[in-house]
Structures are given as structure tokens and as C-alpha cells.
């Protein structure tokens, strides 16, 4: 890898963008190699980067000149516009949004699952990463699939923190909570309904002429793309629920295996994955919770149970840091691997 290659982080002031900068700092990337880009309203703002500061610049086509890697922590609408421009400028592009996840010409890569794709030949210079929920589900299913001869299907209820809607989502929960505690009924802007002290069974827009949201449909699509290259694709479906927590997504998962799986064996299988951390001692009140996940690169898994009447079904609860492991770390790991490709 060229140690002098410049890296641009687009959306640097957002929830994921700030985590991207933190991950790059942890990787030892010096500030002089970085360009922190955002919208015009954030121009000239300074961000701390270790002992240095980064001055935010407005994102324009000229921003990508001389840049070798562009990390897009932007909404899908912005990514669709910016990724082709950065690619045309000669940069590698890794996108964290849903913009290219369904595009068969753009590799979908989860660095902890299929990193080999980043070294293979593919069309163009754009790479997409899966959603935080898809990343967690694939990471959980993969060791079970290997240990028990296959996974037939997985049913999930995803309880998603408001940071899934970015800075505006975090701000709205803060404002609504304060308002409700002061007996003021708040207005909803970032979400379809009030999120303070409420649950909303809709995350993102619904698909056209469909009862499924784009978030929910994405889990099925992304799992098919990731597992498809390996032969057997389990069916994944479920419901996304917006919950009044700030960070971390909780997943109630029911997995149907091809053969019965005693809990002890399932626990052992999950422990073989470096992407997972098993917290499963419920009688001691040890299990995954969003408050434990911040800054942890592992996906937490616990509450493992089976049913005597249906021994091939395994139930569990998992938590993923949606801004960190589910977004920024996957983005950075994929990008740095691309820079290791031969010129």
C-alpha cells in the first residue's frame, strides 16, 4: 500500500463519518493524508483528530483530485451522485449507504465474511458494504451454517437505535425526551411518528406497492448476494422497529437449522467466529445490551434457547454497534484492503 495515498471521508460530521475518522486514527493514518468533506453548511468547521484538527471542506468534484480512496458515509441520494465522480477521478470508493447494494456490478463486501472479493477482479472501482443488521445476521448465520450443515431460514425483529437516521435522529430523540418530560407533546420530523417513549414499526420508507420497508427487504437481498457466492442462501426476513435508544441495534433472531442444535453446541459454534462475542449467562444477568456495545468491534450474542417441540430452531439475541462495527469499521477495513491491491 502506498503510505502517501490520500483518503477522503465524505459525510465526516455525521454519526458514521465521525466513527470513520476514529477508526482511521486507530489505524495510524496521519492527518495530512486525510480530507474531511461534508456539505456546504459544515464548511470550515474543525474536527479533532487525535492531537491534530481537520478542517472540513465542501464536497465538490474537485475534492477527489489526487485522492486514492473515498469513504462515503453519506445518504444514498448523495452516494449515487458522488461515487461515479470519485471513480472517474481514479479513486477507489467504498459506500456505506444502500445506493449500490442491489447493483450486480458493484461488489457487496463484508470484510469479516468475504474479504477475498476485495482482491478479485471486478468492474469499476466502487464497493458497497451491507447494512448493520445484515452484517450482524450474516456474521451469526455463517458459523451456524458451517457447524450444522446449513441454515434454512432466519426470522429477525430488529430494534434499531435512532442513530440509524443520523445526527437528525439523535437530535430528535434528545429534543422529544426533554419535551415530554416537561409535558410538551413534540412534533415528528426525522421519523414517521414520535419516537420519544414510543416504538415505531417502520424504519425508512416502504417499497413501492409493498408492505415491506426498504430496510427489511434489504436484509433478504444482501444475504442473497453475500451467501450466493458460496452456494447456499438461507431465507432471511423480519421486521424493523425504531426504538428510543441512541446507539446500537438489538436483534431478536430465530434460526432454523438443517439439524437439531443443542444449545451447548450452538454456543461453541458461535464462539469460533472472531466477529462475535458470546455473552450468554442469563441466570447471572449476562446477555447482550446496547449499552455494552459502544466501541466494541465484535457483535454480541446471547440468550441462546431451543424448543423441545422444534429442536432445529435456535433463538438468540444479538446487539451490533451500528455506527461502529455496522458502519465505520466495515467501511474502513474494506477501503484499506483495496489500497493493498497491486497497482
Residue pairs with C-beta under 8 A, 6 or more apart in sequence:
1 336
1 339
1 340
2 68
2 339
4 33
5 33
5 68
5 69
5 339
6 33
6 34
6 35
6 66
6 67
6 68
6 69
7 24
7 29
7 33
7 34
7 35
7 67
7 68
7 69
7 70
7 71
7 335
8 34
8 35
8 37
8 63
8 64
8 67
8 69
8 70
8 71
8 86
8 91
9 17
9 20
9 21
9 24
9 34
9 35
9 36
9 37
9 71
9 73
10 17
10 37
10 38
10 59
10 63
10 70
10 71
10 72
10 73
10 74
10 78
10 82
11 17
11 37
11 38
11 72
11 73
11 74
11 78
12 18
12 20
12 21
12 36
12 37
12 38
12 42
12 47
12 54
12 56
12 73
13 38
13 42
13 45
13 47
13 56
13 167
14 38
14 73
14 74
14 166
14 167
15 163
15 166
15 167
15 170
15 323
15 327
16 73
16 96
16 166
16 323
16 327
16 328
16 331
17 38
17 73
17 328
18 47
19 323
19 324
19 327
19 328
19 329
20 71
20 73
20 327
20 328
20 331
20 332
21 34
21 36
21 47
21 49
21 54
22 328
23 324
23 328
23 329
23 331
23 332
24 34
24 332
25 49
25 50
27 332
27 336
31 49
31 50
31 52
31 53
31 54
34 49
34 54
35 57
35 63
35 67
36 47
36 54
36 55
36 56
36 57
37 56
37 57
37 58
37 59
37 63
38 45
38 56
38 57
38 58
38 59
39 58
39 59
40 58
42 56
43 56
43 57
43 58
44 55
44 56
45 55
45 56
46 53
46 54
46 55
46 56
47 53
47 54
47 56
48 54
57 63
59 82
61 85
61 89
64 70
64 85
64 86
64 89
64 91
65 89
67 86
67 89
67 91
68 90
68 91
68 92
68 339
69 91
69 92
69 93
69 94
69 335
69 336
69 338
69 339
70 82
70 83
70 86
70 91
70 92
70 93
70 94
71 94
71 96
71 331
71 332
71 335
72 78
72 79
72 82
72 83
72 86
72 93
72 94
72 95
72 96
72 97
72 331
73 96
73 327
73 328
73 331
74 82
74 95
74 96
74 97
75 97
75 166
76 97
76 98
76 99
77 99
78 97
79 95
79 97
79 99
79 100
80 99
83 93
83 95
83 99
83 100
83 126
84 126
86 93
87 93
87 124
87 125
87 126
90 125
91 125
92 125
92 127
92 335
92 338
92 339
93 125
93 126
93 127
94 126
94 127
94 128
94 129
94 331
94 334
94 335
94 338
95 126
95 127
95 128
95 129
96 129
96 327
96 328
96 330
96 331
98 131
98 214
98 218
99 128
100 106
100 126
100 128
101 108
101 128
101 130
101 131
101 218
101 221
101 222
101 225
102 221
103 128
105 122
105 123
105 124
106 124
106 126
106 127
106 128
107 117
107 118
107 120
107 122
107 127
107 128
108 128
108 129
108 130
108 222
108 225
108 226
109 115
109 117
109 118
109 127
109 128
109 129
109 334
110 129
110 130
110 134
110 135
110 138
110 139
110 226
110 330
111 118
111 129
111 330
111 333
111 334
111 337
112 135
112 139
112 274
112 275
112 330
112 333
113 138
113 139
113 142
113 226
113 275
114 226
114 229
115 333
115 337
117 229
118 127
118 334
118 337
118 338
118 341
119 337
119 340
119 341
127 334
127 338
129 135
129 327
129 330
129 331
129 334
130 138
130 218
130 222
130 226
130 330
131 215
131 218
131 219
131 222
131 326
132 164
132 249
132 320
132 321
132 322
132 325
132 326
132 327
133 156
133 158
133 160
133 215
133 219
133 240
133 249
133 251
133 320
133 326
134 218
134 219
134 222
134 223
134 226
135 299
135 320
135 325
135 326
135 330
136 249
136 251
136 299
136 318
136 320
136 326
137 154
137 156
137 219
137 223
137 236
137 251
137 253
138 222
138 223
138 226
138 227
139 273
139 275
139 276
139 299
140 253
140 255
140 270
140 276
140 299
140 301
140 316
140 318
141 151
141 154
141 223
141 227
141 234
141 236
141 255
142 273
143 269
143 270
143 272
143 273
143 276
144 151
144 255
144 257
144 261
144 266
144 269
144 270
144 314
145 151
145 232
145 234
146 269
147 261
147 265
147 266
147 268
147 269
147 272
148 257
148 258
148 259
148 261
148 265
148 266
148 269
149 257
149 258
149 259
150 232
150 234
150 257
150 258
151 234
151 255
151 256
151 257
151 258
152 234
152 235
152 256
152 257
152 258
152 312
153 234
153 235
153 236
153 237
153 255
153 256
154 234
154 235
154 236
154 237
154 238
154 253
154 254
154 255
154 256
155 237
155 238
155 253
155 254
156 219
156 236
156 237
156 238
156 239
156 251
156 252
156 253
156 254
157 238
157 239
157 241
157 251
157 252
158 203
158 215
158 238
158 239
158 240
158 241
158 249
158 250
158 251
159 241
159 243
159 245
159 249
159 250
159 251
159 252
160 203
160 215
160 240
160 241
160 242
160 243
160 249
160 322
161 243
161 245
161 246
161 247
161 248
161 249
161 290
161 322
162 169
162 170
162 172
162 173
162 190
162 191
162 195
162 242
162 243
162 244
162 245
162 246
163 169
163 170
163 246
163 247
163 322
163 323
164 203
164 242
164 249
164 322
165 172
165 190
165 191
165 242
168 189
168 190
169 190
169 191
169 195
170 246
171 190
172 188
172 189
172 190
172 191
172 195
173 195
173 196
173 244
173 246
175 186
176 186
176 194
176 195
176 196
176 197
177 196
177 197
177 244
179 185
179 186
179 196
180 186
180 196
180 197
185 194
186 194
186 196
188 194
188 195
191 200
191 242
192 200
192 202
193 200
195 242
195 244
196 244
197 244
198 244
199 241
199 242
199 243
199 244
200 241
200 242
201 239
201 240
201 241
201 242
202 213
202 240
202 242
203 213
203 215
203 216
203 240
203 241
203 242
204 213
204 214
204 215
204 240
205 213
205 214
206 212
206 213
206 214
207 213
207 214
207 217
210 217
213 240
215 240
216 237
216 238
216 239
216 240
219 236
219 237
219 238
220 235
220 236
220 237
223 233
223 234
223 236
224 233
227 233
227 234
243 250
245 290
247 290
247 293
247 294
247 321
247 322
247 323
248 290
248 291
248 293
248 294
248 319
248 320
248 321
248 322
249 290
249 319
249 320
249 322
249 326
250 288
250 289
250 290
250 317
250 318
250 319
251 317
251 318
251 319
251 320
252 315
252 317
253 315
253 316
253 317
253 318
254 313
254 314
254 315
255 313
255 314
255 315
255 316
256 312
256 313
257 312
257 313
257 314
258 312
259 312
260 306
260 311
260 312
261 269
261 306
261 311
261 312
261 314
262 306
263 304
263 305
263 306
263 314
266 304
266 306
266 314
267 278
267 280
267 304
270 276
270 278
270 301
270 304
271 278
274 298
275 298
275 299
276 298
276 299
276 300
276 301
277 296
277 298
277 299
277 300
277 301
278 300
278 301
278 302
279 286
279 287
279 288
279 292
279 300
279 301
279 302
280 286
280 287
280 301
280 302
280 303
280 304
281 287
281 302
282 302
282 303
286 302
287 302
287 303
287 317
288 300
288 301
288 302
288 303
288 317
288 318
288 319
289 300
289 319
290 319
292 300
292 319
293 300
293 319
293 320
293 321
293 324
294 321
294 324
295 321
295 324
296 321
296 324
296 325
297 321
297 324
297 325
297 329
298 325
299 318
299 319
299 320
299 325
300 318
300 319
300 320
301 316
301 317
301 318
302 316
302 317
302 318
303 315
303 316
303 317
304 314
304 315
304 316
305 314
305 315
305 316
306 313
306 314
306 315
307 313
307 315
320 326
